[in-house]
């Protein structure tokens, strides 16, 4: 059975379940700047462990606006797949929230090494607040409380970037974040549920992001039980992600859905 998609509402029981919640589905700079889609990242709750992935601009606002609300003081960990601002802008305020202003030294932050090199995206004011800051490496396993995840090989992107793979409710889930397409991706992202960042409608040879052409090529090889598209750039927003997902799903004969801001997947 595939995981259930649940519309945002006031069902407080959802807080007791394992779920993935999209605090935003914006990708690339112009959709984020105009906030045509929110850019708050992805919240995962698993057996009482709470993790936030890629807290972009407005992450803390999206937590407060969620129904039911998500309390960032309950976070056990924060993961950056890479340091670009649409993924990392709110990292400092979310660290401060996780540690209750630094008064409770708790939580783990995971990020690639270049997010800490030179001009670190984590400010000196909060860098000592978490229990630990762990530098991500290629093809390694990590744990946060009851929840564990693995990193992919390095993606092809202007900065050090890793996708993720983890288990939820007996299903393997992959998060294929920003990258140029390359064949080795299929060796890592063979999962039951695949979340894919797709910025462009048509390929752009000069920019290292997925297009719908890359999505089709990847899904033709992998054919997961369920695919969720997210992280939409301007050309995708204009082309209506829901329509694009529906057409590709019919063409390939696989379950493909476009995420929307506030969407939850229940496990």
Secondary structure in CASP SS format (residue, H / E / C, confidence):
PFRMAT SS
TARGET T0000
AUTHOR 0000-0000-0000
METHOD secondary structure of the structure
MODEL  1
X C 1.00
X C 1.00
X C 1.00
X E 1.00
X E 1.00
X E 1.00
X C 1.00
X C 1.00
X C 1.00
X C 1.00
X C 1.00
X H 1.00
X H 1.00
X H 1.00
X H 1.00
X H 1.00
X C 1.00
X C 1.00
X E 1.00
X E 1.00
X E 1.00
X E 1.00
X E 1.00
X E 1.00
X C 1.00
X E 1.00
X C 1.00
X H 1.00
X H 1.00
X H 1.00
X H 1.00
X H 1.00
X H 1.00
X H 1.00
X C 1.00
X C 1.00
X C 1.00
X C 1.00
X E 1.00
X E 1.00
X E 1.00
X E 1.00
X E 1.00
X E 1.00
X E 1.00
X E 1.00
X C 1.00
X C 1.00
X E 1.00
X E 1.00
X E 1.00
X E 1.00
X E 1.00
X C 1.00
X C 1.00
X C 1.00
X C 1.00
X C 1.00
X H 1.00
X H 1.00
X H 1.00
X H 1.00
X H 1.00
X H 1.00
X H 1.00
X C 1.00
X C 1.00
X C 1.00
X C 1.00
X C 1.00
X C 1.00
X H 1.00
X H 1.00
X H 1.00
X C 1.00
X C 1.00
X E 1.00
X E 1.00
X E 1.00
X C 1.00
X C 1.00
X C 1.00
X C 1.00
X C 1.00
X H 1.00
X H 1.00
X H 1.00
X H 1.00
X C 1.00
X C 1.00
X H 1.00
X H 1.00
X H 1.00
X H 1.00
X H 1.00
X H 1.00
X H 1.00
X H 1.00
X C 1.00
X C 1.00
X C 1.00
X C 1.00
X C 1.00
X C 1.00
X C 1.00
X C 1.00
X C 1.00
X E 1.00
X E 1.00
X E 1.00
X E 1.00
X E 1.00
X H 1.00
X H 1.00
X H 1.00
X C 1.00
X C 1.00
X C 1.00
X C 1.00
X C 1.00
X C 1.00
X C 1.00
X C 1.00
X C 1.00
X C 1.00
X C 1.00
X C 1.00
X C 1.00
X C 1.00
X C 1.00
X C 1.00
X E 1.00
X E 1.00
X E 1.00
X E 1.00
X E 1.00
X C 1.00
X C 1.00
X C 1.00
X C 1.00
X E 1.00
X E 1.00
X E 1.00
X E 1.00
X C 1.00
X C 1.00
X E 1.00
X E 1.00
X E 1.00
X E 1.00
X E 1.00
X E 1.00
X E 1.00
X E 1.00
X C 1.00
X C 1.00
X C 1.00
X C 1.00
X C 1.00
X C 1.00
X C 1.00
X E 1.00
X E 1.00
X E 1.00
X E 1.00
X E 1.00
X E 1.00
X E 1.00
X C 1.00
X C 1.00
X E 1.00
X E 1.00
X E 1.00
X E 1.00
X E 1.00
X E 1.00
X C 1.00
X C 1.00
X C 1.00
X C 1.00
X C 1.00
X C 1.00
X C 1.00
X C 1.00
X H 1.00
X H 1.00
X H 1.00
X H 1.00
X C 1.00
X C 1.00
X C 1.00
X C 1.00
X E 1.00
X E 1.00
X E 1.00
X E 1.00
X E 1.00
X C 1.00
X C 1.00
X E 1.00
X C 1.00
X C 1.00
X C 1.00
X C 1.00
X C 1.00
X C 1.00
X C 1.00
X C 1.00
X C 1.00
X C 1.00
X E 1.00
X H 1.00
X H 1.00
X H 1.00
X H 1.00
X H 1.00
X H 1.00
X H 1.00
X H 1.00
X H 1.00
X H 1.00
X H 1.00
X C 1.00
X C 1.00
X C 1.00
X E 1.00
X E 1.00
X E 1.00
X E 1.00
X E 1.00
X C 1.00
X E 1.00
X C 1.00
X H 1.00
X H 1.00
X H 1.00
X H 1.00
X H 1.00
X C 1.00
X C 1.00
X H 1.00
X H 1.00
X H 1.00
X H 1.00
X H 1.00
X H 1.00
X H 1.00
X H 1.00
X H 1.00
X H 1.00
X H 1.00
X H 1.00
X C 1.00
X C 1.00
X C 1.00
X E 1.00
X E 1.00
X E 1.00
X C 1.00
X C 1.00
X C 1.00
X C 1.00
X C 1.00
X E 1.00
X E 1.00
X E 1.00
X C 1.00
END
